[in-house]
């Protein structure tokens, strides 16, 4: 019994030392976080944003398909009509605490109005700040357009 314990200890020490020594000579993988941000994968889903047409009008017509497709029931919207008779979202809110970032809202939208960006820094100590309004999502639009957004629009036009 004691012999088995001693044998296990003497075999475990060299194995542990070997693992430590193996990593000593490797280059460390350290990011200087606030100054250098890690580039996320292309398919990463982060903070939501709403798209606009080139003339500055909203793409969202408040059809409700994104809210219906959301499995977490995190999207709330109220429609309204402007003087031309066109529908728009008077109230559009996403509860980010309930959202599971699945991207179903992105896929369900026939107008390609809602997208999930690459923003991953949105922590806060107040729960109310995680309910994103339409104005916040319109202001959150990225400077660079996603590469696959043009492809999605082409495929949808074909089908």
OpenMM code with the backbone's topology and positions (N, CA, C; nanometers):
from openmm import Vec3, app, unit

residues = "UNK UNK UNK UNK UNK UNK UNK UNK UNK UNK UNK UNK UNK UNK UNK UNK UNK UNK UNK UNK UNK UNK UNK UNK UNK UNK UNK UNK UNK UNK UNK UNK UNK UNK UNK UNK UNK UNK UNK UNK UNK UNK UNK UNK UNK UNK UNK UNK UNK UNK UNK UNK UNK UNK UNK UNK UNK UNK UNK UNK UNK UNK UNK UNK UNK UNK UNK UNK UNK UNK UNK UNK UNK UNK UNK UNK UNK UNK UNK UNK UNK UNK UNK UNK UNK UNK UNK UNK UNK UNK UNK UNK UNK UNK UNK UNK UNK UNK UNK UNK UNK UNK UNK UNK UNK UNK UNK UNK UNK UNK UNK UNK UNK UNK UNK UNK UNK UNK UNK UNK UNK UNK UNK UNK UNK UNK UNK UNK UNK UNK UNK UNK UNK UNK UNK UNK UNK UNK UNK UNK UNK UNK UNK UNK UNK UNK UNK UNK UNK UNK UNK UNK UNK UNK UNK UNK UNK UNK UNK".split()
positions = [
    Vec3(0.0832, -0.1192, 0.0000),
    Vec3(0.0000, 0.0000, 0.0000),
    Vec3(0.0875, 0.1254, 0.0000),
    Vec3(0.1810, 0.1342, 0.0908),
    Vec3(0.2686, 0.2504, 0.1008),
    Vec3(0.3590, 0.2603, -0.0220),
    Vec3(0.3959, 0.1430, -0.0747),
    Vec3(0.4812, 0.1410, -0.1931),
    Vec3(0.4095, 0.2024, -0.3140),
    Vec3(0.2804, 0.1752, -0.3285),
    Vec3(0.2017, 0.2304, -0.4391),
    Vec3(0.1913, 0.3825, -0.4287),
    Vec3(0.1765, 0.4357, -0.3083),
    Vec3(0.1673, 0.5799, -0.2878),
    Vec3(0.3000, 0.6459, -0.3225),
    Vec3(0.4101, 0.5884, -0.2788),
    Vec3(0.5418, 0.6439, -0.3071),
    Vec3(0.5702, 0.6402, -0.4575),
    Vec3(0.5330, 0.5297, -0.5230),
    Vec3(0.5533, 0.5166, -0.6668),
    Vec3(0.4718, 0.6236, -0.7431),
    Vec3(0.3480, 0.6467, -0.7012),
    Vec3(0.2624, 0.7473, -0.7657),
    Vec3(0.3215, 0.8867, -0.7499),
    Vec3(0.3730, 0.9179, -0.6317),
    Vec3(0.4309, 1.0494, -0.6067),
    Vec3(0.5552, 1.0707, -0.6930),
    Vec3(0.6421, 0.9709, -0.6985),
    Vec3(0.7655, 0.9856, -0.7754),
    Vec3(0.7406, 0.9891, -0.9261),
    Vec3(0.6298, 0.9346, -0.9714),
    Vec3(0.5959, 0.9454, -1.1136),
    Vec3(0.5235, 1.0765, -1.1451),
    Vec3(0.4483, 1.1301, -1.0490),
    Vec3(0.3716, 1.2515, -1.0716),
    Vec3(0.4600, 1.3753, -1.0728),
    Vec3(0.5624, 1.3813, -0.9885),
    Vec3(0.6498, 1.4984, -0.9834),
    Vec3(0.7195, 1.5244, -1.1168),
    Vec3(0.7865, 1.4278, -1.1769),
    Vec3(0.8519, 1.4561, -1.3053),
    Vec3(0.7527, 1.4951, -1.4151),
    Vec3(0.6354, 1.4352, -1.4114),
    Vec3(0.5340, 1.4691, -1.5107),
    Vec3(0.4909, 1.6158, -1.4965),
    Vec3(0.4707, 1.6612, -1.3746),
    Vec3(0.4340, 1.8003, -1.3490),
    Vec3(0.5465, 1.8957, -1.3835),
    Vec3(0.6704, 1.8610, -1.3486),
    Vec3(0.7852, 1.9454, -1.3825),
    Vec3(0.8021, 1.9576, -1.5330),
    Vec3(0.7801, 1.8478, -1.6040),
    Vec3(0.7926, 1.8495, -1.7495),
    Vec3(0.6904, 1.9465, -1.8106),
    Vec3(0.5676, 1.9432, -1.7619),
    Vec3(0.4648, 2.0346, -1.8121),
    Vec3(0.5033, 2.1789, -1.7856),
    Vec3(0.5538, 2.2086, -1.6673),
    Vec3(0.5942, 2.3461, -1.6344),
    Vec3(0.7104, 2.3925, -1.7211),
    Vec3(0.8105, 2.3107, -1.7367),
    Vec3(0.9285, 2.3474, -1.8147),
    Vec3(0.8929, 2.3643, -1.9625),
    Vec3(0.7994, 2.2841, -2.0114),
    Vec3(0.7576, 2.2934, -2.1509),
    Vec3(0.6965, 2.4315, -2.1806),
    Vec3(0.6238, 2.4894, -2.0856),
    Vec3(0.5585, 2.6185, -2.1070),
    Vec3(0.6490, 2.7375, -2.0742),
    Vec3(0.7597, 2.7155, -2.0091),
    Vec3(0.8507, 2.8247, -1.9761),
    Vec3(0.9131, 2.8830, -2.1020),
    Vec3(0.9408, 2.8009, -2.2005),
    Vec3(1.0107, 2.8460, -2.3197),
    Vec3(0.9179, 2.8937, -2.4306),
    Vec3(0.7872, 2.8885, -2.4091),
    Vec3(0.6929, 2.9386, -2.5084),
    Vec3(0.6702, 3.0875, -2.4892),
    Vec3(0.6361, 3.1549, -2.5995),
    Vec3(0.6068, 3.2977, -2.5935),
    Vec3(0.4727, 3.3166, -2.5211),
    Vec3(0.4655, 3.4099, -2.4254),
    Vec3(0.3394, 3.4290, -2.3533),
    Vec3(0.2319, 3.4915, -2.4436),
    Vec3(0.1075, 3.4538, -2.4172),
    Vec3(-0.0054, 3.5058, -2.4939),
    Vec3(-0.0772, 3.6060, -2.4042),
    Vec3(-0.0297, 3.7296, -2.4064),
    Vec3(-0.0861, 3.8336, -2.3210),
    Vec3(-0.1288, 3.9510, -2.4068),
    Vec3(-0.2521, 3.9965, -2.3872),
    Vec3(-0.3000, 4.1157, -2.4548),
    Vec3(-0.3016, 4.2306, -2.3554),
    Vec3(-0.2590, 4.3453, -2.3984),
    Vec3(-0.2677, 4.4648, -2.3151),
    Vec3(-0.4087, 4.5188, -2.3326),
    Vec3(-0.5056, 4.4603, -2.2604),
    Vec3(-0.6473, 4.4705, -2.2912),
    Vec3(-0.7037, 4.6097, -2.3182),
    Vec3(-0.6954, 4.7035, -2.2320),
    Vec3(-0.7677, 4.8270, -2.2671),
    Vec3(-0.7140, 4.8940, -2.3932),
    Vec3(-0.5844, 4.8822, -2.4163),
    Vec3(-0.5257, 4.9456, -2.5348),
    Vec3(-0.5371, 4.8579, -2.6580),
    Vec3(-0.5197, 4.7283, -2.6428),
    Vec3(-0.5248, 4.6349, -2.7549),
    Vec3(-0.6439, 4.5416, -2.7319),
    Vec3(-0.7400, 4.5461, -2.8248),
    Vec3(-0.8585, 4.4625, -2.8120),
    Vec3(-0.8460, 4.3414, -2.9036),
    Vec3(-0.8923, 4.2288, -2.8547),
    Vec3(-0.8864, 4.1065, -2.9327),
    Vec3(-0.9869, 4.1132, -3.0474),
    Vec3(-0.9447, 4.0702, -3.1633),
    Vec3(-1.0331, 4.0660, -3.2788),
    Vec3(-1.1221, 3.9423, -3.2658),
    Vec3(-1.2519, 3.9648, -3.2705),
    Vec3(-1.3458, 3.8544, -3.2545),
    Vec3(-1.3609, 3.7799, -3.3869),
    Vec3(-1.4116, 3.6589, -3.3786),
    Vec3(-1.4353, 3.5784, -3.4983),
    Vec3(-1.5402, 3.6454, -3.5860),
    Vec3(-1.5377, 3.6175, -3.7154),
    Vec3(-1.6312, 3.6815, -3.8081),
    Vec3(-1.7755, 3.6514, -3.7725),
    Vec3(-1.8027, 3.5346, -3.7208),
    Vec3(-1.9402, 3.4943, -3.6923),
    Vec3(-1.9825, 3.5249, -3.5492),
    Vec3(-1.9020, 3.5999, -3.4763),
    Vec3(-1.9357, 3.6368, -3.3384),
    Vec3(-2.0593, 3.7264, -3.3384),
    Vec3(-2.1474, 3.7045, -3.2423),
    Vec3(-2.2687, 3.7847, -3.2294),
    Vec3(-2.2608, 3.8651, -3.1012),
    Vec3(-2.2600, 3.9957, -3.1154),
    Vec3(-2.2511, 4.0837, -3.0000),
    Vec3(-2.3721, 4.1742, -2.9883),
    Vec3(-2.3470, 4.2997, -2.9602),
    Vec3(-2.4534, 4.3971, -2.9369),
    Vec3(-2.5340, 4.4230, -3.0644),
    Vec3(-2.6659, 4.4357, -3.0488),
    Vec3(-2.7566, 4.4588, -3.1609),
    Vec3(-2.7443, 4.6007, -3.2148),
    Vec3(-2.7711, 4.6164, -3.3425),
    Vec3(-2.7834, 4.7495, -3.4013),
    Vec3(-2.8845, 4.7448, -3.5148),
    Vec3(-2.9468, 4.8589, -3.5406),
    Vec3(-3.0450, 4.8715, -3.6476),
    Vec3(-2.9824, 4.9429, -3.7669),
    Vec3(-3.0168, 4.8978, -3.8850),
    Vec3(-2.9651, 4.9549, -4.0093),
    Vec3(-3.0586, 5.0627, -4.0604),
    Vec3(-3.0055, 5.1493, -4.1443),
    Vec3(-3.0839, 5.2539, -4.2089),
    Vec3(-3.0614, 5.2458, -4.3597),
    Vec3(-3.1578, 5.2995, -4.4347),
    Vec3(-3.1394, 5.3106, -4.5787),
    Vec3(-3.0368, 5.4201, -4.6073),
    Vec3(-2.9933, 5.4275, -4.7316),
    Vec3(-2.8938, 5.5276, -4.7697),
    Vec3(-2.9452, 5.6706, -4.7531),
    Vec3(-3.0777, 5.6894, -4.7647),
    Vec3(-3.1336, 5.8237, -4.7497),
    Vec3(-3.1554, 5.8640, -4.6038),
    Vec3(-3.1233, 5.7751, -4.5099),
    Vec3(-3.1318, 5.8083, -4.3682),
    Vec3(-3.2586, 5.7619, -4.2996),
    Vec3(-3.3494, 5.6962, -4.3711),
    Vec3(-3.4709, 5.6445, -4.3076),
    Vec3(-3.4445, 5.5061, -4.2497),
    Vec3(-3.5265, 5.4681, -4.1543),
    Vec3(-3.5097, 5.3386, -4.0875),
    Vec3(-3.5518, 5.2250, -4.1792),
    Vec3(-3.4823, 5.1140, -4.1688),
    Vec3(-3.5186, 4.9957, -4.2460),
    Vec3(-3.6340, 4.9202, -4.1805),
    Vec3(-3.6446, 4.9271, -4.0505),
    Vec3(-3.7442, 4.8486, -3.9769),
    Vec3(-3.8847, 4.8981, -4.0076),
    Vec3(-3.9718, 4.8059, -4.0502),
    Vec3(-4.1121, 4.8387, -4.0770),
    Vec3(-4.2024, 4.7816, -3.9684),
    Vec3(-4.1436, 4.7336, -3.8612),
    Vec3(-4.2164, 4.6822, -3.7449),
    Vec3(-4.3132, 4.5706, -3.7843),
    Vec3(-4.2631, 4.4734, -3.8597),
    Vec3(-4.3471, 4.3614, -3.9012),
    Vec3(-4.3660, 4.2603, -3.7884),
    Vec3(-4.2741, 4.2574, -3.6930),
    Vec3(-4.2863, 4.1693, -3.5783),
    Vec3(-4.2270, 4.0310, -3.5976),
    Vec3(-4.1646, 4.0052, -3.7112),
    Vec3(-4.1063, 3.8731, -3.7341),
    Vec3(-3.9871, 3.8461, -3.6433),
    Vec3(-3.9079, 3.9497, -3.6150),
    Vec3(-3.7935, 3.9287, -3.5257),
    Vec3(-3.8415, 3.8965, -3.3842),
    Vec3(-3.9466, 3.9625, -3.3394),
    Vec3(-4.0011, 3.9345, -3.2063),
    Vec3(-4.0622, 3.7956, -3.2009),
    Vec3(-4.1245, 3.7519, -3.3110),
    Vec3(-4.1839, 3.6182, -3.3146),
    Vec3(-4.0765, 3.5102, -3.3194),
    Vec3(-3.9642, 3.5384, -3.3849),
    Vec3(-3.8575, 3.4396, -3.3975),
    Vec3(-3.7715, 3.4296, -3.2727),
    Vec3(-3.7757, 3.5284, -3.1868),
    Vec3(-3.6900, 3.5318, -3.0677),
    Vec3(-3.7342, 3.4259, -2.9664),
    Vec3(-3.6518, 3.3243, -2.9398),
    Vec3(-3.6914, 3.2202, -2.8448),
    Vec3(-3.6932, 3.2684, -2.6999),
    Vec3(-3.6225, 3.3751, -2.6693),
    Vec3(-3.6170, 3.4261, -2.5326),
    Vec3(-3.7206, 3.5353, -2.5072),
    Vec3(-3.7955, 3.5734, -2.6108),
    Vec3(-3.8970, 3.6792, -2.6009),
    Vec3(-3.8350, 3.8077, -2.5474),
    Vec3(-3.7229, 3.8473, -2.6058),
    Vec3(-3.6483, 3.9633, -2.5587),
    Vec3(-3.6797, 4.0901, -2.6369),
    Vec3(-3.7576, 4.0811, -2.7444),
    Vec3(-3.7840, 4.1966, -2.8309),
    Vec3(-3.9275, 4.2429, -2.8113),
    Vec3(-3.9422, 4.3730, -2.7913),
    Vec3(-4.0745, 4.4344, -2.7799),
    Vec3(-4.0813, 4.5503, -2.8775),
    Vec3(-4.1915, 4.5588, -2.9521),
    Vec3(-4.2061, 4.6662, -3.0501),
    Vec3(-4.3509, 4.7108, -3.0604),
    Vec3(-4.3667, 4.8387, -3.0960),
    Vec3(-4.4985, 4.8959, -3.1233),
    Vec3(-4.4912, 4.9670, -3.2575),
    Vec3(-4.5852, 4.9360, -3.3496),
    Vec3(-4.5817, 5.0006, -3.4812),
    Vec3(-4.6531, 5.1350, -3.4815),
    Vec3(-4.6215, 5.2142, -3.5819),
    Vec3(-4.6891, 5.3414, -3.6077),
    Vec3(-4.6768, 5.3696, -3.7572),
    Vec3(-4.7543, 5.4651, -3.8050),
    Vec3(-4.7485, 5.5041, -3.9462),
    Vec3(-4.7151, 5.6516, -3.9568),
    Vec3(-4.6351, 5.6849, -4.0573),
    Vec3(-4.6040, 5.8262, -4.0802),
    Vec3(-4.7096, 5.8875, -4.1722),
    Vec3(-4.6913, 6.0122, -4.2111),
    Vec3(-4.7915, 6.0825, -4.2924),
    Vec3(-4.8044, 6.0248, -4.4328),
    Vec3(-4.7037, 5.9538, -4.4807),
    Vec3(-4.7099, 5.8901, -4.6125),
    Vec3(-4.7820, 5.7555, -4.6085),
    Vec3(-4.8102, 5.7059, -4.4877),
    Vec3(-4.8750, 5.5759, -4.4731),
    Vec3(-4.7768, 5.4608, -4.4594),
    Vec3(-4.6496, 5.4908, -4.4430),
    Vec3(-4.5475, 5.3872, -4.4272),
    Vec3(-4.5350, 5.3505, -4.2802),
    Vec3(-4.5182, 5.2219, -4.2552),
    Vec3(-4.5027, 5.1754, -4.1174),
    Vec3(-4.3596, 5.1951, -4.0709),
    Vec3(-4.3469, 5.2202, -3.9428),
    Vec3(-4.2161, 5.2272, -3.8786),
    Vec3(-4.2329, 5.1847, -3.7337),
    Vec3(-4.1237, 5.1613, -3.6666),
    Vec3(-4.1275, 5.1185, -3.5270),
    Vec3(-4.1300, 5.2416, -3.4370),
    Vec3(-4.2449, 5.2652, -3.3753),
    Vec3(-4.2539, 5.3768, -3.2809),
    Vec3(-4.1728, 5.3440, -3.1563),
    Vec3(-4.1830, 5.2189, -3.1124),
    Vec3(-4.1106, 5.1723, -2.9949),
    Vec3(-4.0455, 5.0394, -3.0298),
    Vec3(-3.9148, 5.0294, -3.0134),
    Vec3(-3.8404, 4.9057, -3.0416),
    Vec3(-3.7399, 4.8881, -2.9295),
    Vec3(-3.7565, 4.7829, -2.8509),
    Vec3(-3.6683, 4.7586, -2.7368),
    Vec3(-3.6204, 4.6145, -2.7379),
    Vec3(-3.4963, 4.5957, -2.6991),
    Vec3(-3.4406, 4.4617, -2.6804),
    Vec3(-3.3847, 4.4538, -2.5393),
    Vec3(-3.4289, 4.3535, -2.4668),
    Vec3(-3.3784, 4.3292, -2.3327),
    Vec3(-3.2557, 4.2388, -2.3447),
    Vec3(-3.1377, 4.2971, -2.3295),
    Vec3(-3.0143, 4.2210, -2.3486),
    Vec3(-2.9893, 4.1199, -2.2374),
    Vec3(-3.0551, 4.1346, -2.1248),
    Vec3(-3.0411, 4.0357, -2.0181),
    Vec3(-3.1145, 3.9064, -2.0528),
    Vec3(-3.2204, 3.9156, -2.1304),
    Vec3(-3.2955, 3.7983, -2.1717),
    Vec3(-3.2416, 3.7390, -2.3013),
    Vec3(-3.1785, 3.8219, -2.3831),
    Vec3(-3.1313, 3.7798, -2.5154),
    Vec3(-3.0260, 3.6697, -2.5024),
    Vec3(-3.0361, 3.5695, -2.5893),
    Vec3(-2.9376, 3.4612, -2.5884),
    Vec3(-2.8426, 3.4714, -2.7082),
    Vec3(-2.8517, 3.5808, -2.7844),
    Vec3(-2.7614, 3.6107, -2.8962),
    Vec3(-2.7562, 3.4962, -2.9970),
    Vec3(-2.8725, 3.4435, -3.0303),
    Vec3(-2.8798, 3.3323, -3.1244),
    Vec3(-2.8765, 3.3787, -3.2698),
    Vec3(-2.9191, 3.5028, -3.2961),
    Vec3(-2.9193, 3.5551, -3.4314),
    Vec3(-3.0464, 3.5242, -3.5088),
    Vec3(-3.1491, 3.4668, -3.4453),
    Vec3(-3.2739, 3.4370, -3.5151),
    Vec3(-3.3435, 3.5645, -3.5607),
    Vec3(-3.3303, 3.6719, -3.4834),
    Vec3(-3.3919, 3.7995, -3.5226),
    Vec3(-3.3281, 3.8510, -3.6509),
    Vec3(-3.2001, 3.8311, -3.6631),
    Vec3(-3.1254, 3.8723, -3.7821),
    Vec3(-3.1734, 3.7959, -3.9054),
    Vec3(-3.1945, 3.6665, -3.8888),
    Vec3(-3.2355, 3.5820, -4.0001),
    Vec3(-3.3812, 3.6037, -4.0377),
    Vec3(-3.4662, 3.6368, -3.9401),
    Vec3(-3.6093, 3.6499, -3.9660),
    Vec3(-3.6460, 3.7824, -4.0312),
    Vec3(-3.5642, 3.8836, -4.0173),
    Vec3(-3.5988, 4.0182, -4.0645),
    Vec3(-3.5989, 4.0242, -4.2174),
    Vec3(-3.7147, 4.0512, -4.2806),
    Vec3(-3.7183, 4.0578, -4.4269),
    Vec3(-3.6554, 4.1857, -4.4828),
    Vec3(-3.6411, 4.2873, -4.4017),
    Vec3(-3.5850, 4.4146, -4.4467),
    Vec3(-3.4356, 4.4270, -4.4175),
    Vec3(-3.3747, 4.3260, -4.3579),
    Vec3(-3.2347, 4.3312, -4.3125),
    Vec3(-3.2114, 4.4551, -4.2279),
    Vec3(-3.2984, 4.4748, -4.1296),
    Vec3(-3.2911, 4.5939, -4.0464),
    Vec3(-3.2104, 4.5723, -3.9195),
    Vec3(-3.2134, 4.4529, -3.8650),
    Vec3(-3.1439, 4.4277, -3.7383),
    Vec3(-3.0268, 4.3335, -3.7613),
    Vec3(-2.9154, 4.3672, -3.6985),
    Vec3(-2.7952, 4.2844, -3.7065),
    Vec3(-2.7309, 4.2776, -3.5697),
    Vec3(-2.6513, 4.1763, -3.5483),
    Vec3(-2.5736, 4.1638, -3.4258),
    Vec3(-2.4298, 4.1978, -3.4608),
    Vec3(-2.3762, 4.2978, -3.3951),
    Vec3(-2.2422, 4.3461, -3.4269),
    Vec3(-2.1337, 4.2687, -3.3557),
    Vec3(-2.0149, 4.3256, -3.3550),
    Vec3(-1.8989, 4.2634, -3.2916),
    Vec3(-1.8636, 4.3281, -3.1587),
    Vec3(-1.9475, 4.4168, -3.1107),
    Vec3(-1.9223, 4.4857, -2.9836),
    Vec3(-1.9425, 4.3873, -2.8685),
    Vec3(-1.8416, 4.3734, -2.7833),
    Vec3(-1.8532, 4.2805, -2.6717),
    Vec3(-1.8301, 4.3468, -2.5371),
    Vec3(-1.8140, 4.4761, -2.5331),
    Vec3(-1.7916, 4.5456, -2.4064),
    Vec3(-1.9162, 4.6256, -2.3704),
    Vec3(-2.0109, 4.5622, -2.3047),
    Vec3(-2.1294, 4.6361, -2.2648),
    Vec3(-2.1766, 4.5906, -2.1268),
    Vec3(-2.0877, 4.6041, -2.0298),
    Vec3(-2.1241, 4.5711, -1.8922),
    Vec3(-2.1694, 4.6971, -1.8198),
    Vec3(-2.2499, 4.6785, -1.7179),
    Vec3(-2.3020, 4.7904, -1.6417),
    Vec3(-2.3494, 4.7372, -1.5070),
    Vec3(-2.3688, 4.8276, -1.4120),
    Vec3(-2.4152, 4.7852, -1.2796),
    Vec3(-2.5638, 4.8144, -1.2601),
    Vec3(-2.6305, 4.8661, -1.3624),
    Vec3(-2.7719, 4.8983, -1.3541),
    Vec3(-2.8485, 4.8111, -1.4537),
    Vec3(-2.9480, 4.7380, -1.4068),
    Vec3(-3.0221, 4.6467, -1.4937),
    Vec3(-3.1015, 4.7204, -1.6011),
    Vec3(-3.1467, 4.8408, -1.5707),
    Vec3(-3.2271, 4.9165, -1.6665),
    Vec3(-3.1465, 4.9589, -1.7888),
    Vec3(-3.0161, 4.9669, -1.7767),
    Vec3(-2.9346, 5.0091, -1.8911),
    Vec3(-2.9185, 4.8973, -1.9946),
    Vec3(-2.9649, 4.7770, -1.9639),
    Vec3(-2.9561, 4.6663, -2.0587),
    Vec3(-3.0803, 4.6536, -2.1458),
    Vec3(-3.1751, 4.7435, -2.1305),
    Vec3(-3.2886, 4.7483, -2.2212),
    Vec3(-3.2554, 4.8527, -2.3267),
    Vec3(-3.2202, 4.8058, -2.4455),
    Vec3(-3.1756, 4.8934, -2.5528),
    Vec3(-3.2949, 4.9435, -2.6331),
    Vec3(-3.2998, 5.0731, -2.6519),
    Vec3(-3.4066, 5.1346, -2.7295),
    Vec3(-3.3650, 5.1479, -2.8752),
    Vec3(-3.4595, 5.1907, -2.9569),
    Vec3(-3.4340, 5.2068, -3.0993),
    Vec3(-3.3246, 5.3102, -3.1237),
    Vec3(-3.3269, 5.4183, -3.0478),
    Vec3(-3.2277, 5.5243, -3.0663),
    Vec3(-3.0872, 5.4747, -3.0334),
    Vec3(-3.0748, 5.3943, -2.9293),
    Vec3(-2.9433, 5.3401, -2.8936),
    Vec3(-2.8928, 5.2450, -3.0007),
    Vec3(-2.9815, 5.1648, -3.0578),
    Vec3(-2.9384, 5.0691, -3.1599),
    Vec3(-2.9067, 5.1371, -3.2920),
    Vec3(-2.9742, 5.2478, -3.3222),
    Vec3(-2.9400, 5.3229, -3.4436),
    Vec3(-2.8050, 5.3918, -3.4277),
    Vec3(-2.7733, 5.4375, -3.3072),
    Vec3(-2.6451, 5.5034, -3.2822),
    Vec3(-2.5303, 5.4037, -3.2734),
    Vec3(-2.5606, 5.2774, -3.2507),
    Vec3(-2.4596, 5.1734, -3.2313),
    Vec3(-2.4080, 5.1171, -3.3631),
    Vec3(-2.4575, 5.1647, -3.4768),
    Vec3(-2.4165, 5.1094, -3.6054),
    Vec3(-2.2661, 5.1181, -3.6234),
    Vec3(-2.2032, 5.0096, -3.6707),
    Vec3(-2.0570, 5.0125, -3.6889),
    Vec3(-2.0163, 5.0986, -3.8079),
    Vec3(-1.8921, 5.1437, -3.8035),
    Vec3(-1.8398, 5.2257, -3.9130),
    Vec3(-1.8180, 5.1417, -4.0379),
    Vec3(-1.7664, 5.0192, -4.0186),
    Vec3(-1.7445, 4.9286, -4.1305),
    Vec3(-1.8620, 4.8328, -4.1408),
    Vec3(-1.9057, 4.8070, -4.2622),
    Vec3(-2.0148, 4.7137, -4.2829),
    Vec3(-1.9625, 4.5711, -4.2786),
    Vec3(-2.0425, 4.4787, -4.2254),
    Vec3(-2.0035, 4.3383, -4.2238),
    Vec3(-1.9914, 4.2868, -4.3659),
    Vec3(-1.8951, 4.2001, -4.3893),
    Vec3(-1.8710, 4.1496, -4.5237),
    Vec3(-1.9863, 4.0635, -4.5741),
    Vec3(-2.0434, 3.9828, -4.4874),
    Vec3(-2.1446, 3.8893, -4.5328),
    Vec3(-2.2822, 3.9539, -4.5472),
    Vec3(-2.2977, 4.0801, -4.5049),
    Vec3(-2.4271, 4.1473, -4.5145),
    Vec3(-2.4689, 4.1642, -4.6607),
    Vec3(-2.3738, 4.1994, -4.7479),
    Vec3(-2.4050, 4.2138, -4.8892),
    Vec3(-2.4432, 4.0797, -4.9508),
    Vec3(-2.3775, 3.9738, -4.9083),
    Vec3(-2.4070, 3.8402, -4.9597),
    Vec3(-2.5475, 3.7979, -4.9181),
    Vec3(-2.5839, 3.8247, -4.7939),
    Vec3(-2.7190, 3.7904, -4.7462),
    Vec3(-2.8239, 3.8608, -4.8300),
    Vec3(-2.8042, 3.9880, -4.8586),
    Vec3(-2.9023, 4.0629, -4.9367),
    Vec3(-2.9132, 4.0092, -5.0798),
    Vec3(-2.8009, 3.9700, -5.1400),
    Vec3(-2.8051, 3.9136, -5.2749),
    Vec3(-2.8805, 3.7816, -5.2760),
    Vec3(-2.8533, 3.6951, -5.1795),
    Vec3(-2.9190, 3.5642, -5.1733),
    Vec3(-3.0678, 3.5810, -5.1519),
    Vec3(-3.1087, 3.6735, -5.0658),
    Vec3(-3.2506, 3.6947, -5.0406),
    Vec3(-3.3220, 3.7490, -5.1638),
    Vec3(-3.2550, 3.8308, -5.2443),
    Vec3(-3.3177, 3.8812, -5.3669),
    Vec3(-3.3409, 3.7682, -5.4671),
    Vec3(-3.2494, 3.6726, -5.4718),
    Vec3(-3.2618, 3.5608, -5.5642),
    Vec3(-3.3803, 3.4718, -5.5259),
    Vec3(-3.3940, 3.4432, -5.3960),
    Vec3(-3.5012, 3.3547, -5.3510),
    Vec3(-3.6220, 3.4351, -5.3170),
] * unit.nanometer
topology = app.Topology()
chain = topology.addChain("A")
for resn in residues:
    res = topology.addResidue(resn, chain)
    for name in ("N", "CA", "C"):
        topology.addAtom(name, app.Element.getBySymbol(name[0]), res)
